[in-house]
Amino acid sequence: MNIQRITMHLLGFCIFLLVVSCASNPYKKINKEHRKSVKEVAEAYRVIPPTKEELDYDTLSITDEWVGTTNFSIRRPNFVIIHHTAQDSLEQTISTFTKSSTQVSSHYVIGKDGTIVQMLNDYLRSWHAGRGKWGSVTDLNSVSIGIELDNNGFEPFSEEQIVSLLVLCKRLKWKYGIPTANFIGHSDIAPSRKVDPNRYFPWKLLAEEGYGFWYDEEVVQPAIDPINGVDLIELETMDSLPQDAFDPIIALRIIGYDVSDPALAIQSFKLHFVQNEVDSELTDYDIRVLKNLYKKYL
């Protein structure tokens, strides 16, 4: 009886430890699956292509001889693309990104409290950008880091989130030498499909810290005549080019926007740099912003 009682107690204790372990690490199972997937990817890199002779001159064989070189490396990210999750919580986003059926992921997710959750090694290709284009780059997933901010798409971002984002951007810029101009939003690369991060995102603050560009407000903003209350634009603030020589669509293309649909490109530009009036029409103010800004991307 004593032995049976001791055995039952030990069994119960083991079950208790298992339950506590699972409760303390709810992502244990998915992390195990992640390690398995990484191992499979690593094996693909280790494969040495067989030669024609080794394939018995199969019609699909193309390699006459294999000579391995040591002059290679893994991918190096050159862009940071910022998103909002369009979901209701950090936990919901993690659940979405760990389901194979969704076919979507990101390198980092930042919660409203500033918690940074890393979901992929920076060198792995995440599925966050989808179909998009920036300049001549048409496969942004292969050259970028994806950062998702826990935000439903219709609300301001928390101070804690932005502080963590700035810390993360600082690390990524330093580690990979990412150019200032290459910190962009999902809406920038996919004007026809995406609007994230939303109009509340503080692009100006990021630019002040060295992550993306912003226009010179003291140049763009007109002075106000205190007597007549009309706008005054000093001659030195005007573009040096003749007025009819400036083409807004060319300027948008220089920045990086896909201008195959000019109206959508304008809308994405305004979502990033104007924010308070997001439509497909360029006002005089928008044009002043664009004329001041595109030169920074030259």
Disulfide bonds with the S-S distance in Angstrom:
none
